[in-house]
Structures are given as C-alpha cells and as structure tokens.
C-alpha cells in the first residue's frame, strides 16, 4: 500500500495523536522533534529555521485522506493566529503547492473584503491593518524528524 507522510507541530502530543489517529486512512502517528530550514510564516515572511520543536509525523493513505483535510484537523485544535509553534512540514516537492495554497487560505481567512476598480471583490489584507489577524503558523520543507524512542 502506498502511503505518504506529513508533519505537524503546535499542540500537545496526546491531543494531536487523538485527532489524527481516528481519521480514515491514517496509518500511524509518531511523536518526535522537527527541524526545518527556510520555513515561512505569514506574520513574518522572512525565511527562517525551525529547530527541535515537538511535533507528530502522520503517515496516511492518500487514497483515503488528503493533506488539506489533515491541515484542517490540525487547525481545529491549534490556533494558527497565536504564537504557539504551529506548523505544517512536508518532505515531497509534490506536496508543496497544496500546503502553500491551504496555508494561504488559513492566513487570509476572516479578513475584510474590498472592492477593486474593476468591480470585482478582492481580499485586501492591508485595507484595515488593525482588524487584520496575523497568522503565526509556518509551513516549509522538513529537514529532519527524530522519533522519540519512549513512545
């Protein structure tokens, strides 16, 4: 059976294990430490490194579940709008567009709509900076994942 892996951080291990372990298509959830380089946050778009933060590796069957559903489950428990080390990390280049698209959606959710001169509605995150939420969640390519031996 073909499986994929994706990595999440930002919550308590038991909490993360509980939300992912019962999903259709999830094969295994493993606790460990995450390291990633050149990750991007929507609150601070400068690429930076993430080193030795706790997270989970979710191995899943992509025919029974998808990355967007898993990201939605993460952010149903962990707020991307608080500084809590929330992150989504991938290893395969084919996952990058889907992760980036979904993270862009999360970062811009709930912002005020603005109308353009072309009579179309656009999402303008700078229309009222006081009302704009900052998305502190990060996304990027995983450098390493070290599974904890005691679980």
Helices and strands as residue ranges (DSSP letters): E 4-9, H 13-21, E 26-41, E 48-60, H 67-77, E 87-90, H 93-108, E 113-115, E 121-123, E 138-147
